[in-house]
Amino acid sequence: MPKLEFPEGFLWGAATSSHQVEGGQHNDWSEWEKQNAERLASESVAEMETDMWRGMNKREKDARFAAEASNPKNYLSGMACDQWNRYDEDFDILKHLHLNAYRFSLEWSRVEPEEGIFDEVAIRHYHEMIQFLRNRGIEPFVTLWHWTLPLWLAEKGGIASLDFPECFERYATKIAESFSKEIRFFITLNEPEVAASHAYLLAVFPPQEKSLMKFIHSVRMIISAHRRAYAAIKRIRPEAQIGIAKHQVAFEAKRNTLINSILKAVSDYVWNRWLLNRLRNTQDFIGLNVYNRNVIDNGFMKNDAERITDFGWEFYPEVIYHEAMDLKRYGKPVYVTESGVADITDIMRTEFIPRTLIAVHRAIEDGIDIRGYFYWSLLDNFEWDKGFWPRFGLVHVDFATQQRTIRDSARLYGRIAESNSLEIPENRGSLD
């Protein structure tokens, strides 16, 4: 069976975010959850009847998800995966799986619970976590902002506040000073365009305000915040590698028509390139978050999806090749900072991982400097406004007992990481 070798020093990792796994949060999201849990539960049944789940038998949907999704407790993050207290167990799993990198976020509300006042106990706890990783030969990729905000900043207006760039710079400066040479890779922002659009265009994330002007303004504030944080970290640690984790979508024209070509060109520019163009000179690498494609045919989401994941997305692992190739224009190293599939059975995930990595390897062969891959997520976790029912994890979590169980897909991924290579299965899927 043919074998694909990955570059020497390639980073094999998994990713999480603080609010989704740590537990015990007190931030804008935890407050929003309390106010919206009943509503989200009542809306879940209607949402599952949409065509997002058209590929899944109704009885199957009900059996897997309805009981959880219709329960208000599903939408309260609570103790999540309790990683704040169980990080040693989780990091030992990383080591057991031969993974040599871990992407996680620092919780801003823990570090700076009051404006300008930093919690040294929380900072020391993150020190211990990072040291635990390093002692196991695992490289930490640290995200400074993965959507949640301290309450004092949310009250100022959050990402739409004129104060946001200055506040973020102060926070980034504190982290860079506190961790000195412990952190080599910084991700300033996670999917900023998703956070802004879901807050101010779709109005499904806090603060749930529909305002085009606030959306545009918040994106400007986010860009300013990144630039200021980049400069601040570089002043303290010039050798640090800094980037953002950017959500990319493969827009694909189903037919070669004028309207389809225009829609694709505009979508690629607005969603995939506009932000990256403005951060071109303040990124040492690009973090690529990619999950799905959007087929255009006189409109959007015209995907002929033969298989649907539990999340309602098309199962199409090869999408990562197309989005990686689109980043060639920037001439930057790329780390795949998120790529995963929601699948409670683990059958899709076991297929997803090798097919995705074949596509990653092809992109490397075609000239993209991809230096690492982080599967989303290490653990089943709290998936924002969807709660706990979507299962993305390499590791199953029983949220009642917090027991971790390593899935077969994780063991497969671990063998690939250990050998830094991948045997090509006979049914490798299409990259067209």
C-alpha positions in Angstrom: 0.0 0.0 0.0 1.5 3.4 -1.0 2.6 5.6 1.9 2.6 9.4 2.1 5.4 10.9 4.2 4.9 14.3 5.9 7.6 16.9 6.3 10.1 16.5 9.1 9.0 18.4 12.2 5.3 18.4 11.1 3.1 19.2 14.1 0.3 16.7 14.8 -2.2 18.2 17.2 -5.8 18.6 18.5 -7.6 21.8 19.4 -10.0 23.1 22.0 -11.2 26.4 23.4 -11.4 27.5 27.1 -15.1 28.1 27.3 -15.9 24.8 25.6 -13.8 22.6 27.8 -12.6 24.3 31.0 -15.8 24.7 32.9 -16.7 27.1 35.7 -16.7 30.2 33.4 -18.1 33.6 34.3 -18.1 35.7 31.1 -20.5 37.1 28.5 -21.4 33.7 27.1 -22.1 32.0 30.5 -24.5 34.8 31.3 -26.1 34.7 27.8 -26.6 30.9 28.2 -28.7 31.4 31.4 -30.9 33.9 29.6 -31.4 31.8 26.5 -31.4 28.1 27.4 -35.1 27.7 27.5 -35.5 29.5 24.1 -32.8 27.4 22.5 -34.3 24.2 23.8 -37.7 25.1 22.4 -36.3 26.1 19.0 -34.2 22.9 18.6 -36.9 20.6 17.4 -38.0 23.0 14.7 -34.4 23.5 13.6 -33.8 19.8 13.3 -36.7 19.6 10.9 -34.9 21.8 8.4 -33.2 20.5 5.3 -29.8 20.7 7.1 -30.7 17.2 8.4 -32.4 16.0 5.2 -29.9 13.2 4.8 -30.7 11.7 8.2 -33.7 9.5 9.0 -36.1 11.2 11.4 -36.2 8.3 13.8 -32.4 8.3 13.9 -32.4 12.1 14.5 -34.8 11.7 17.4 -32.9 8.9 19.0 -29.6 10.6 18.8 -30.2 14.2 19.5 -33.8 15.3 20.3 -33.7 14.3 24.0 -30.5 16.3 24.6 -31.3 19.2 22.3 -34.7 19.9 23.7 -33.4 19.9 27.3 -32.5 23.5 28.5 -29.6 22.1 30.5 -27.9 21.2 27.2 -27.3 24.9 26.6 -25.6 25.6 29.9 -21.8 25.1 29.7 -21.5 24.6 33.4 -18.5 22.4 34.2 -18.2 21.5 30.4 -15.3 19.0 30.3 -13.8 20.2 33.6 -10.4 20.6 31.9 -9.5 23.3 34.3 -9.1 20.6 36.9 -8.5 17.6 34.7 -5.9 19.0 32.3 -3.3 16.4 33.4 -5.5 13.6 32.3 -6.3 15.2 28.9 -2.6 16.1 28.2 -1.6 12.5 29.0 -4.1 11.4 26.4 -2.3 13.7 23.9 0.9 12.1 24.8 -0.6 8.6 24.6 -1.8 9.4 21.0 1.7 10.6 20.0 0.4 14.1 19.3 3.1 16.8 19.6 1.1 20.0 19.6 -2.1 21.3 21.4 -4.1 24.3 20.5 -6.1 25.8 23.4 -7.2 29.3 24.5 -6.6 31.3 27.5 -9.8 32.6 29.1 -9.7 36.4 29.2 -12.3 36.6 31.9 -10.1 34.4 34.2 -6.9 36.4 33.4 -8.5 39.9 33.7 -11.8 39.5 35.7 -11.9 43.2 36.4 -10.7 45.9 34.0 -7.0 46.4 34.4 -6.7 43.9 37.3 -5.0 40.6 36.5 -5.5 37.4 38.4 -2.1 36.0 39.1 -3.5 32.7 40.4 -5.2 32.1 37.1 -2.0 33.0 35.2 0.0 30.6 37.4 -2.5 27.9 36.6 -2.0 28.4 32.9 1.8 28.3 33.6 1.3 24.9 35.1 -0.7 23.7 32.1 1.9 24.9 29.6 4.7 23.3 31.6 2.8 20.1 31.8 2.5 20.1 28.0 6.2 21.0 27.5 7.3 18.2 29.9 5.6 15.8 27.5 7.1 17.2 24.4 3.9 18.9 23.3 4.1 22.4 21.6 1.4 24.8 23.0 -0.4 26.9 20.4 -2.1 29.5 22.5 -5.2 31.4 21.4 -5.7 34.7 23.2 -9.4 35.2 22.2 -11.8 32.5 21.3 -15.0 34.5 21.3 -15.7 35.0 25.0 -15.4 38.3 26.8 -15.0 39.4 30.4 -18.3 40.9 31.7 -16.7 44.4 32.1 -15.8 44.5 28.5 -19.1 43.1 27.3 -20.8 45.9 29.2 -18.6 48.4 27.3 -19.9 47.1 24.0 -17.6 44.1 23.5 -15.9 43.8 20.1 -17.9 46.8 18.8 -16.5 49.0 21.6 -14.0 51.7 20.7 -12.1 50.5 23.7 -11.7 46.9 22.4 -8.4 47.4 20.6 -6.7 49.0 23.6 -8.1 46.5 26.0 -7.0 43.6 23.9 -3.5 45.1 23.5 -3.2 45.4 27.3 -4.3 41.8 27.7 -1.9 40.5 25.0 0.9 42.5 26.6 0.3 40.9 30.0 0.3 37.4 28.5 3.5 38.0 26.6 5.2 39.5 29.7 3.9 36.7 32.0 4.8 33.8 29.8 8.2 35.1 28.6 9.6 32.2 26.5 7.0 29.6 27.4 4.8 30.4 24.4 6.3 30.4 20.9 3.0 30.3 18.9 0.3 32.9 19.5 -3.1 32.9 17.8 -4.5 36.3 18.6 -8.1 35.8 17.3 -10.2 32.9 16.4 -12.5 33.2 13.4 -13.2 37.0 14.0 -15.5 37.2 11.0 -17.7 34.4 12.4 -17.9 36.0 15.8 -18.8 39.4 14.3 -21.3 38.1 11.7 -23.1 35.8 14.2 -23.4 38.6 16.7 -24.4 41.5 14.4 -25.7 40.0 11.1 -27.3 36.7 12.0 -27.9 37.8 15.6 -27.6 34.3 17.0 -24.5 34.9 19.3 -24.4 37.5 22.1 -25.2 40.3 22.1 -27.7 39.3 19.3 -28.1 42.7 17.7 -28.9 42.9 14.0 -26.9 45.9 12.7 -24.9 46.1 9.5 -23.1 49.2 10.9 -22.1 47.4 14.1 -20.9 44.4 12.1 -18.6 46.6 9.9 -17.5 48.6 13.0 -16.7 45.5 15.0 -14.6 44.0 12.2 -12.6 47.3 12.1 -12.1 47.1 15.9 -11.0 43.5 15.6 -8.4 44.3 12.9 -7.1 47.1 15.0 -6.9 44.8 18.1 -4.9 42.2 16.2 -2.4 44.8 14.8 -1.9 46.3 18.3 -1.5 42.9 19.9 0.9 41.8 17.2 3.2 44.8 17.7 3.0 44.4 21.5 4.0 40.7 21.5 6.8 41.4 19.0 8.2 44.1 21.2 8.4 41.7 24.1 9.3 38.5 22.2 10.5 39.3 18.7 11.0 35.6 17.8 7.3 34.8 18.6 5.2 33.4 15.7 1.9 35.1 15.6 -1.2 34.6 13.4 -5.0 34.3 13.5 -7.2 31.3 13.0 -9.2 32.2 9.9 -12.5 30.4 8.9 -12.4 29.7 5.2 -15.2 28.4 3.0 -14.8 26.8 -0.4 -17.2 28.6 -2.7 -17.8 26.4 -5.7 -19.8 27.3 -8.8 -21.9 24.3 -9.9 -22.3 25.6 -13.4 -20.1 28.1 -15.4 -22.7 30.8 -15.7 -22.2 34.6 -15.3 -24.3 34.9 -12.1 -22.5 31.9 -10.5 -19.1 33.4 -11.4 -20.0 36.7 -9.9 -21.4 35.2 -6.7 -18.3 33.1 -6.3 -15.9 36.0 -6.9 -17.7 38.3 -4.5 -18.0 35.5 -1.8 -14.3 34.6 -2.1 -13.2 38.2 -1.7 -15.6 39.2 1.1 -15.4 36.1 3.2 -12.1 34.5 2.4 -9.7 37.3 1.5 -10.8 40.7 2.7 -9.7 40.2 6.3 -6.5 38.3 5.4 -5.5 41.1 2.9 -5.7 43.6 5.8 -3.6 41.5 8.1 -1.0 40.5 5.5 1.8 42.3 7.2 1.0 41.3 10.7 0.9 37.6 10.4 3.8 35.2 10.6 1.6 32.3 9.7 -2.1 31.7 8.8 -4.2 29.4 10.9 -6.7 27.7 8.6 -10.1 26.6 10.0 -12.1 24.7 7.4 -15.2 22.5 7.7 -17.3 22.7 4.6 -18.0 24.1 1.1 -20.8 26.2 -0.3 -21.9 25.2 -3.8 -23.4 28.1 -5.8 -26.1 27.7 -8.4 -28.1 30.9 -8.8 -27.9 31.0 -5.0 -25.9 29.6 -2.1 -25.8 26.1 -0.4 -26.9 24.1 -3.4 -24.7 21.2 -2.3 -25.7 17.8 -3.6 -24.8 16.3 -0.2 -24.8 12.5 -0.3 -23.8 12.2 3.3 -24.5 14.6 6.1 -22.7 14.8 9.4 -24.5 15.0 12.8 -24.1 18.8 12.6 -26.0 19.0 9.4 -23.0 19.7 7.2 -22.0 17.9 4.1 -19.4 15.2 4.5 -16.6 16.3 2.2 -13.1 15.9 3.7 -11.4 17.0 0.5 -12.6 20.6 1.0 -9.4 21.3 2.9 -7.3 21.0 -0.3 -9.1 23.7 -2.1 -9.0 26.2 0.8 -5.3 25.5 1.5 -4.5 26.2 -2.2 -6.4 29.5 -2.0 -3.9 30.7 0.7 -0.9 30.3 -1.7 -1.4 34.0 -2.6 -0.2 35.1 0.8 3.2 33.3 0.8 2.8 32.4 4.5 3.3 29.2 6.4 0.0 27.5 7.2 -1.2 25.5 10.2 -4.6 23.8 9.9 -5.9 25.1 13.3 -9.3 23.4 13.0 -10.7 20.6 11.0 -13.2 18.0 12.2 -16.5 16.3 12.0 -19.4 15.8 14.3 -20.1 12.1 14.4 -21.5 10.2 17.4 -20.9 6.8 15.7 -17.2 7.5 15.0 -17.6 5.8 11.6 -17.4 9.1 9.5 -14.5 10.4 11.7 -12.5 7.2 11.0 -12.9 7.9 7.3 -12.6 11.7 7.6 -9.1 11.8 9.1 -7.2 9.9 6.5 -9.1 11.5 3.6 -8.5 14.9 5.0 -4.8 14.2 5.5 -4.4 12.9 2.0 -5.8 16.2 0.8 -3.4 18.1 3.1 -0.5 16.1 1.8 -1.5 16.9 -1.8 -1.6 20.6 -1.0 1.9 20.4 0.5 3.1 18.6 -2.7 1.4 21.4 -4.7 3.5 24.1 -3.0 1.6 25.1 0.2 3.8 25.3 3.2 1.6 23.5 5.7 3.5 22.8 8.9 0.9 21.3 11.1 -2.6 19.9 11.5 -4.9 20.3 14.5 -8.0 18.1 14.6 -11.1 19.7 16.2 -11.7 18.7 18.8 -9.6 16.7 21.3 -12.8 16.2 23.4 -16.5 16.1 23.0 -17.3 19.6 24.3 -19.8 22.5 24.5 -20.6 23.6 21.0 -21.8 27.2 21.7 -25.5 27.7 20.9 -25.9 24.0 20.1 -24.7 22.8 23.5 -23.4 19.4 24.2 -25.1 17.1 21.7 -22.8 17.5 18.7 -19.8 15.1 19.2 -16.7 16.3 17.5 -14.2 14.7 19.9 -11.4 12.3 19.3 -12.2 11.4 22.9 -15.7 10.6 24.1 -16.7 12.5 27.2 -19.5 11.3 29.5 -20.6 14.7 30.8 -22.3 13.1 33.9 -19.2 11.4 35.1 -16.5 13.3 33.1 -15.0 9.9 32.1 -12.9 10.1 29.0 -12.9 7.2 26.4 -10.5 7.3 23.5 -12.3 6.6 20.2 -11.0 4.3 17.5 -10.6 7.3 15.2 -8.2 8.9 17.7 -6.1 5.7 17.8 -5.9 5.8 14.0 -4.9 9.5 14.1 -2.3 8.6 16.8 -0.7 5.9 14.5 -0.4 8.4 11.7 1.2 11.0 14.0 3.6 8.5 15.4 4.8 7.5 12.0 4.6 11.0 10.5 3.1 9.2 7.5 -0.1 7.8 6.1 -0.9 4.7 4.1 -3.3 5.5 1.3 -6.4 3.4 1.5 -7.9 1.9 -1.7 -11.0 4.1 -1.4 -9.3 7.5 -1.0 -12.2 9.7 -2.3 -12.0 12.4 -4.9 -10.0 15.6 -4.8 -11.7 17.1 -7.8 
